[in-house]
Amino acid sequence: MPMEGKRLKSIIESLLFVSGDPLRIDSIQDVLENVDKRTIQGCLDELVEEYRQLDRSFHLLKVAEGFQFRTKPEYAQWIQQSKKTKATRLTKAALETLAIIAYKQPIIRAEIEAIRGVDSGWVIRALLEKHLIRIMGRKAIPGRPIVYGTSKYFLEFFGLESISNLPTLREIQELGKGMEETNSQEPV
């Protein structure tokens, strides 16, 4: 017996509400056995739009190949105060290493160090501890070095649906050019 649309949307909303991690359509379908993926996707699209129109302190986003309620960034300082936690801070070296891993994955430590020009072992360990990268296996070359890639948490942390949502190197270069032009203009 097909479920009524409004009730189905409410059930999906409740599943999203209690899920601590981004909820994938497959996981929702496991709970709603007789509902097809297209119907679930339609409900999710409606919920995303409804929350966008409500203009609340949170929204429903597609991140890490699933959907998750997230507070808007402009409320982060109050949330951090209430939780008495500090925001995750990444050093310049960590950001540089993370960018290399994100754009070049799968990648081994020697390749990271060749790009950076310095030892990166401590940075890689720190990124592993923060769960921003993961060990993907070992490369089939002498010494069988560990291969690194970004984690699902990396996608969540940066609010990305998938790794393909990273800006292209060309887009980054164009942004840099735009910033150079802005900085070189004389005041009016």
C-alpha positions in Angstrom: 0.0 0.0 0.0 1.6 3.3 -1.1 2.3 5.8 1.7 0.7 9.2 1.6 3.2 11.9 0.4 3.0 14.2 3.4 3.4 11.3 5.8 6.3 9.9 3.8 8.0 13.2 3.9 7.5 13.4 7.7 9.0 10.0 8.2 12.0 10.9 6.1 12.4 14.1 8.0 12.3 12.2 11.3 15.0 9.8 10.1 17.2 12.8 9.1 16.5 14.5 12.5 17.8 11.5 14.5 20.7 10.6 12.3 24.1 11.9 13.4 25.7 11.3 10.0 24.6 12.2 6.5 21.8 9.9 5.6 22.0 8.2 2.2 19.0 7.5 0.0 19.9 3.8 0.2 19.7 3.9 4.0 16.3 5.6 3.9 15.1 3.0 1.4 16.2 0.2 3.8 13.7 1.6 6.3 11.0 2.4 3.8 11.0 -1.0 2.0 8.3 -0.3 -0.6 9.3 3.2 -1.6 11.5 3.7 -4.7 14.6 5.9 -4.7 13.0 8.5 -7.1 10.1 9.1 -4.6 12.6 9.4 -1.7 14.7 11.8 -3.7 11.6 13.9 -4.5 10.7 14.1 -0.8 14.3 15.1 0.0 14.2 17.8 -2.7 11.0 19.2 -1.3 12.4 19.2 2.3 15.6 21.0 1.2 13.4 23.7 -0.5 11.0 24.0 2.5 13.8 24.5 4.9 15.5 27.0 2.6 12.3 29.0 2.4 11.8 28.9 6.2 15.0 30.9 6.7 15.8 29.2 10.0 19.1 28.9 11.8 19.6 25.5 10.2 19.1 23.9 6.8 19.0 20.5 5.1 22.1 20.0 2.9 23.4 17.2 0.7 26.8 16.4 2.0 29.1 13.3 1.8 26.7 11.5 -0.5 23.8 11.9 1.9 21.5 14.4 3.5 22.0 16.1 6.9 20.6 18.9 9.0 23.2 21.5 9.6 23.3 24.8 11.4 24.2 27.8 9.3 27.8 29.0 9.6 26.8 32.4 11.0 25.7 30.7 14.3 28.9 28.8 14.9 30.3 31.1 17.6 27.3 30.6 19.8 27.2 26.8 19.3 30.9 26.6 20.2 30.3 28.7 23.3 27.5 26.4 24.4 29.5 23.3 23.8 32.7 24.8 25.2 34.6 23.5 22.2 37.0 25.1 19.9 36.6 25.0 16.2 38.9 22.6 14.4 41.9 24.7 13.3 44.3 23.6 10.6 47.8 24.9 10.2 49.0 26.2 6.9 51.0 23.0 6.5 48.0 20.9 7.3 45.8 22.8 4.8 48.5 22.5 2.1 48.9 18.8 2.7 45.2 18.2 2.8 44.8 20.1 -0.5 47.5 18.0 -2.1 45.8 14.8 -0.9 42.3 16.0 -2.0 43.4 16.9 -5.5 46.0 14.1 -6.1 44.4 11.1 -4.3 45.2 8.3 -4.1 48.7 9.5 -3.1 51.7 8.2 -1.1 53.7 10.2 1.4 56.8 10.4 -0.9 54.6 12.1 -3.6 53.2 14.5 -1.0 56.7 15.4 0.2 58.0 15.8 -3.4 55.3 18.4 -3.9 55.7 20.2 -0.6 59.5 19.9 -0.5 59.5 19.0 3.2 58.9 16.1 5.6 55.1 15.6 6.0 54.9 12.7 8.4 53.7 14.7 11.4 51.1 16.6 9.2 49.8 13.3 7.8 49.5 11.8 11.3 47.6 14.9 12.5 45.2 14.7 9.5 44.6 11.0 10.2 43.9 11.9 13.9 41.4 14.5 12.8 39.8 11.9 10.5 40.1 14.2 7.5 42.1 11.7 5.6 42.2 7.9 5.5 44.5 5.0 4.6 43.2 3.6 1.3 45.7 0.6 1.2 49.2 0.1 0.0 50.7 0.8 -3.4 52.1 -2.1 -5.3 55.7 -0.8 -5.6 58.8 -1.7 -3.7 58.3 -0.9 0.0 54.5 -1.1 -0.4 54.0 2.5 0.9 50.7 3.5 2.4 48.2 5.3 0.0 46.2 8.2 1.4 42.9 9.8 0.4 40.3 12.0 1.9 37.7 10.6 4.2 33.9 10.8 4.4 34.4 13.2 7.3 36.5 15.5 5.0 33.3 15.9 2.8 31.2 16.6 5.9 33.7 19.0 7.4 33.9 21.1 4.2 30.2 20.7 3.3 30.8 18.9 0.1 28.5 16.4 -1.6 31.5 14.6 -3.2 35.1 15.2 -4.0 34.0 16.3 -7.5 32.6 19.4 -5.9 36.0 20.8 -5.1 36.8 23.8 -7.1 39.0 23.1 -10.1 42.6 24.3 -10.2 41.6 26.7 -13.0 38.8 28.2 -10.8 41.3 28.7 -8.0 43.8 30.4 -10.3 41.0 32.7 -11.6 40.1 33.6 -8.0 43.7 34.4 -7.3 43.9 36.6 -10.3 40.7 38.4 -9.3 42.2 39.0 -5.8 45.5 40.3 -7.2 43.6 42.8 -9.4 41.5 44.0 -6.4 44.6 44.4 -4.3 46.5 46.3 -7.0 43.8 48.9 -7.6 44.5 52.3 -6.2 41.9 53.8 -3.8 39.4 56.0 -5.5 
